[in-house]
Amino acid sequence: MNAWFTVFRKEAMENLRDRRTVMNSLVFGPLFGPLLFVLLIGFMINKASERAEKPLDLPVAGAEHAPNLIAHLRQNGVVIKDAPADPEKAVRDQDEELVLRIPAGYGERWRDGLPAPVELLYDDSRQFTAAAVQRATRLIESYGAIHAALRLTVRGIDPQIAQPVTVIERDQSSAQSRAGMLLAFLPYMLILGAFLGGMYLAIDTTAGERERQSLEALLINPIPRAQVLAGKLAATTAFSLAAVAISVFGLMVFLRVIPLGPLGLTLKLDFASACLAVLVVAPLALLSASVQTMVAAFSKSFREAQTWLSMLMIVPALPSLFMAINPTKPVDWMYATPLLSQHFIISQIVRGEVVLPWQYAASIGCTLLAGLVLAWITVRIYHQERLAISG
């Protein structure tokens, strides 16, 4: 019964001696994603906060046609600038973010009580432009609403008559659920980590050893091949699980430096939530180890196995891609589907939503069962004599 542990210790120690592999699978790989995410989100939040607090610079063409509108904009913190000679070209060339153009007939239409159009020129493909456009549009519309109410009042009409329907928005989201949108990538990152963490070990313990002609020497030992495979799978699973745990707890630490308070968001990933996320993904470590060992067993060389497993990495991305294209509310059968169940449960955890015990049980149980079935198939492959023959 100690044979599998001997193989496990052998494979784990050999992998740990390869410092480059250890650094890639347990340091750079698991921590690079969370660190990059925190840096990017922190930069975007600081940039958005700066722009929100900074006065809006608004070049205006034809400002002389609407002096009252210009005064209203200045009173609300807008810095009025002279517009370039060619506003369209200035916006396209990114010399100006947006330009307000007031046509010559604005004053005449205003005096006649007709709608007086103004043009707001911008390039929607530029990052952060939407916030500036929304801010300028809101100020112009508020100016129009004020004067519309005054016109009705002068005519003895209650301004509320022009508003037969009033929409009262009641946002049911919480600060944590809104912040959870920032962690939409987390399920994919953890699922991918389960596949990447043990990939090189899965290749080396089968295709690599066969290429070095050391697998045959191991298999001729008087121990069941099932125990040999159990030791190899245990080592691969352990490294996969370690990569997932490092990613989750690393992200838990990194998230503490993101200033979400000014935005009214609460991004909470405490120790208990992190442990639940690791628990949900843990069965995927066995499943990925079994799949990768199976593929490596069919490969004739280390390079061929690496090529096939690199192509296999698209599989963990499928649930996230599916949900990005077609967001949907999970139904019961989805919690029993490997990869898809992990995606939904981790998303619910970071959004602060309640995950029912049966949903945890269905996800963990079905994924573990799938991993054991694949492990059994891999055992059958290990009993084939051609496995030890180098290609």
C-alpha positions in Angstrom: 0.0 0.0 0.0 3.0 2.3 0.3 4.0 1.9 -3.3 1.8 4.7 -4.6 3.2 7.1 -1.9 6.8 6.1 -2.9 6.0 7.0 -6.5 4.3 10.2 -5.4 7.3 11.3 -3.3 9.7 10.4 -6.2 7.7 12.5 -8.7 7.1 15.4 -6.4 10.8 15.6 -5.3 12.0 15.4 -8.9 9.7 18.2 -10.0 10.7 20.3 -7.0 14.3 20.0 -8.0 13.6 21.6 -11.3 13.5 25.2 -10.1 12.4 26.7 -13.4 9.4 24.5 -13.6 8.5 25.2 -9.9 8.8 28.9 -10.5 6.5 28.8 -13.6 3.9 26.4 -12.1 3.8 27.6 -8.5 5.0 31.2 -8.5 4.9 33.1 -11.7 1.8 31.3 -13.2 -0.5 31.5 -10.1 0.5 34.9 -9.0 1.0 36.8 -12.3 -2.7 36.8 -13.1 -4.0 38.1 -9.8 -1.1 40.7 -9.6 -1.7 41.9 -13.1 -5.5 42.2 -12.4 -4.9 44.2 -9.3 -2.5 46.6 -11.0 -4.8 47.1 -14.0 -7.9 47.6 -11.9 -6.1 49.9 -9.5 -4.8 52.0 -12.4 -8.3 52.2 -14.0 -9.9 53.2 -10.7 -7.4 55.9 -10.0 -7.8 57.2 -13.6 -11.6 57.2 -13.3 -11.4 58.9 -9.9 -9.1 61.6 -11.2 -11.3 62.3 -14.2 -14.4 62.5 -12.0 -12.8 65.1 -9.7 -11.1 67.0 -12.5 -13.1 69.9 -14.1 -14.4 69.0 -17.6 -12.6 70.8 -20.4 -15.1 71.4 -23.2 -14.1 73.2 -26.4 -17.2 75.0 -27.7 -17.7 76.2 -31.3 -20.4 79.0 -31.6 -20.4 79.8 -27.8 -21.7 83.3 -28.7 -25.0 81.8 -29.9 -25.9 80.5 -26.5 -24.5 82.6 -23.7 -26.9 81.4 -21.1 -26.1 77.7 -21.8 -22.4 78.5 -21.5 -23.0 80.3 -18.2 -24.9 77.2 -16.9 -22.0 74.9 -17.9 -19.4 77.2 -16.2 -21.5 77.2 -13.0 -21.3 73.4 -13.0 -17.5 73.2 -13.2 -17.0 73.0 -16.9 -14.0 74.8 -18.3 -15.0 76.4 -21.6 -12.3 76.5 -24.3 -12.1 77.8 -27.9 -12.9 75.1 -30.4 -10.4 74.1 -33.1 -11.0 75.2 -36.7 -12.0 71.7 -37.7 -13.7 70.0 -34.8 -14.3 66.7 -36.6 -10.6 66.4 -37.5 -9.5 67.3 -34.0 -11.7 64.6 -32.5 -10.6 62.0 -35.0 -6.9 62.8 -34.5 -7.5 62.6 -30.7 -6.4 66.2 -30.2 -9.7 66.9 -28.4 -11.8 64.4 -26.5 -15.1 66.0 -27.3 -16.3 69.3 -28.8 -19.7 71.1 -28.4 -20.9 72.9 -31.5 -23.7 75.4 -31.3 -25.2 76.3 -34.7 -25.9 79.9 -35.7 -29.7 79.3 -35.7 -29.7 78.2 -32.1 -30.9 81.6 -30.7 -33.6 82.1 -33.2 -35.1 78.7 -32.6 -34.8 79.2 -28.8 -36.7 82.5 -29.0 -39.5 80.9 -31.2 -39.9 78.2 -28.5 -38.7 75.5 -30.9 -36.1 72.7 -30.1 -32.7 74.2 -30.4 -30.2 71.5 -31.3 -26.6 71.4 -30.3 -23.9 68.9 -31.5 -21.6 67.0 -29.3 -18.7 65.6 -31.3 -16.7 62.6 -29.8 -15.0 59.4 -30.6 -16.7 56.5 -28.8 -13.8 54.2 -29.5 -11.5 56.1 -27.1 -11.2 54.8 -23.6 -12.8 56.8 -20.8 -14.6 59.1 -23.3 -18.0 57.8 -22.4 -17.8 59.3 -18.9 -17.0 62.8 -20.3 -19.8 62.5 -22.9 -22.3 61.4 -20.2 -21.2 64.3 -18.0 -21.6 66.9 -20.7 -24.9 65.5 -21.9 -26.3 65.4 -18.4 -25.5 69.1 -17.9 -27.0 70.2 -21.2 -30.1 68.2 -20.6 -30.5 69.6 -17.1 -30.3 73.1 -18.6 -33.0 72.2 -21.1 -35.2 70.7 -18.4 -35.0 73.8 -16.3 -36.1 76.1 -19.1 -38.8 73.7 -20.2 -40.3 73.9 -16.8 -40.1 77.7 -16.8 -41.8 77.9 -20.2 -44.7 75.8 -18.9 -44.9 77.8 -15.7 -45.1 81.1 -17.5 -48.0 79.8 -19.5 -49.8 78.7 -16.3 -49.2 75.0 -16.9 -48.0 72.7 -14.1 -44.6 71.3 -15.4 -45.5 67.9 -13.9 -48.2 67.6 -16.7 -45.3 67.0 -19.1 -44.2 64.0 -17.1 -47.1 61.6 -17.2 -44.8 58.7 -16.2 -41.9 59.0 -13.7 -39.4 56.2 -13.5 -38.1 55.5 -10.0 -34.9 53.4 -10.2 -34.4 51.0 -7.3 -31.1 49.2 -7.8 -31.2 45.8 -6.0 -27.5 45.2 -6.3 -25.2 45.4 -3.3 -21.8 47.0 -3.1 -20.2 43.5 -3.1 -22.3 42.2 -6.1 -21.4 45.3 -8.1 -17.7 44.9 -7.2 -18.0 41.2 -8.1 -18.3 42.2 -11.7 -14.7 43.1 -11.5 -13.9 39.5 -10.6 -15.8 38.0 -13.5 -12.5 36.6 -14.7 -11.8 34.7 -11.4 -13.6 31.4 -12.3 -11.6 31.1 -15.6 -8.4 32.0 -13.8 -8.8 29.3 -11.2 -10.0 26.6 -13.6 -7.1 27.4 -15.9 -4.8 27.3 -13.0 -6.0 23.7 -12.1 -5.0 22.6 -15.6 -1.7 24.5 -15.9 -0.4 23.8 -12.4 0.3 20.1 -13.0 0.6 20.1 -16.8 4.4 19.9 -17.0 4.5 17.2 -14.3 1.8 15.2 -16.1 3.8 15.3 -19.3 7.1 14.5 -17.7 5.8 11.6 -15.6 4.6 9.7 -18.7 5.8 11.0 -22.1 9.0 12.5 -20.6 9.9 9.3 -18.8 9.1 7.2 -21.8 11.3 9.4 -24.0 14.1 9.0 -21.4 13.4 5.3 -21.3 13.0 5.3 -17.5 9.3 4.5 -17.6 9.9 0.9 -18.5 12.3 0.4 -15.6 9.6 1.7 -13.3 6.9 -0.5 -14.6 8.8 -3.7 -14.4 8.9 -3.4 -10.6 6.7 -6.0 -8.8 4.0 -3.5 -7.9 0.6 -3.0 -9.5 0.6 -0.5 -12.2 -2.5 1.1 -10.7 -0.4 2.1 -7.7 2.3 3.5 -10.0 -0.3 5.6 -11.7 -1.9 6.6 -8.4 1.4 8.0 -7.2 1.9 10.0 -10.4 -1.7 11.3 -10.4 -1.4 12.2 -6.7 1.7 14.3 -7.5 0.2 16.0 -10.5 -3.0 16.7 -8.5 -1.1 18.1 -5.6 0.8 20.6 -7.8 -2.5 21.6 -9.6 -4.2 22.2 -6.3 -1.2 24.1 -5.0 -1.3 26.4 -8.0 -5.0 27.1 -7.4 -4.5 27.8 -3.7 -1.7 30.2 -4.4 -3.8 32.1 -6.9 -6.8 32.4 -4.6 -4.9 33.4 -1.5 -2.6 35.6 -3.5 -5.6 37.4 -4.9 -7.1 37.7 -1.4 -4.0 39.6 -0.3 -3.7 41.7 -3.5 -7.3 42.9 -3.4 -6.7 44.7 -0.1 -4.7 47.4 -2.0 -7.5 48.3 -4.4 -9.2 51.6 -3.3 -12.9 50.7 -4.0 -14.4 52.8 -1.2 -14.7 56.0 -3.2 -16.6 54.2 -5.9 -19.1 52.7 -3.4 -18.0 49.1 -4.0 -17.0 46.4 -1.6 -14.8 43.7 -3.0 -14.7 41.1 -0.3 -12.7 37.8 -0.6 -12.1 36.8 2.9 -10.3 33.6 4.1 -13.6 31.6 4.3 -14.6 32.5 0.8 -11.1 31.7 -0.5 -11.2 28.3 1.1 -14.6 27.6 -0.4 -13.3 28.6 -3.8 -10.3 26.2 -3.4 -12.7 23.4 -2.3 -14.9 23.8 -5.3 -12.0 23.7 -7.7 -10.1 20.9 -5.9 -11.9 18.1 -7.8 -10.8 19.7 -11.1 -7.2 19.1 -10.1 -7.8 15.4 -10.2 -9.8 15.6 -13.4 -7.2 17.7 -15.1 -4.4 15.4 -13.9 -6.2 12.4 -15.3 -6.9 14.0 -18.7 -3.4 15.3 -19.0 -1.8 12.0 -18.0 -4.1 10.2 -20.5 -3.1 12.5 -23.3 0.6 12.2 -22.4 0.2 8.4 -22.4 -0.9 8.5 -26.1 1.9 10.9 -27.1 5.1 9.6 -28.5 7.4 12.3 -27.1 7.5 15.2 -24.6 7.1 17.7 -27.3 4.1 16.0 -28.8 2.4 15.8 -25.4 3.1 19.5 -24.8 1.6 20.4 -28.1 -1.6 18.4 -27.5 -2.0 19.7 -23.9 -1.5 23.2 -25.0 -4.4 22.8 -27.4 -6.4 21.2 -24.6 -6.2 24.5 -22.7 -9.1 25.8 -24.7 -11.4 23.5 -22.8 -11.3 25.4 -19.5 -12.1 28.6 -21.4 -15.4 27.2 -22.8 -17.7 27.9 -19.8 -16.4 31.5 -19.5 -16.7 32.1 -23.2 -20.2 30.7 -23.2 -21.3 32.9 -20.3 -19.6 36.0 -21.9 -21.6 35.5 -25.1 -24.8 34.3 -23.5 -25.2 35.2 -19.8 -27.8 33.0 -18.2 -29.2 32.1 -14.9 -27.9 28.7 -13.7 -30.4 25.8 -13.5 -30.0 22.7 -11.4 -28.3 20.5 -14.0 -25.5 23.0 -14.5 -24.3 22.5 -10.9 -23.7 18.8 -11.8 -21.6 19.7 -14.9 -17.8 19.9 -14.4 -16.2 23.3 -15.4 -19.6 25.0 -15.7 -20.6 24.4 -12.1 -17.2 25.8 -10.9 -17.8 28.9 -13.0 -21.2 29.6 -11.4 -20.3 28.8 -7.8 -17.2 30.9 -7.8 -19.1 33.8 -9.4 -21.7 33.5 -6.7 -19.1 33.4 -3.9 -17.3 36.6 -5.1 -20.7 38.4 -5.5 -21.7 37.5 -2.0 -24.6 35.4 -3.0 -25.7 32.3 -1.1 -24.6 28.9 -2.5 -26.8 26.1 -1.2 -25.1 22.9 0.3 -26.6 20.7 -2.4 -25.0 22.9 -5.1 -21.6 22.4 -3.5 -22.2 18.7 -3.2 -23.4 18.3 -6.8 -20.4 20.2 -8.2 -17.8 18.5 -6.1 -19.3 15.1 -6.3 -19.9 15.0 -10.1 -16.5 16.6 -10.9 -14.8 14.1 -8.6 -16.7 11.2 -10.2 -15.6 12.4 -13.7 -12.0 12.6 -12.5 -12.1 9.1 -11.0 -13.6 7.7 -14.3 -10.9 9.3 -16.3 -8.3 8.0 -13.8 -9.7 4.5 -14.3 -9.4 4.8 -18.1 -5.8 6.0 -17.6 -5.1 2.9 -15.5 -6.3 0.7 -18.3 -3.9 2.5 -20.6 -1.1 2.0 -18.2 -1.7 -1.8 -18.4 -0.9 -1.8 -22.1 2.6 -3.0 -22.9 3.2 -0.4 -25.6 3.1 2.4 -23.0 6.7 1.7 -22.0 8.0 1.7 -25.6 9.5 4.9 -26.7 8.3 6.4 -29.9 
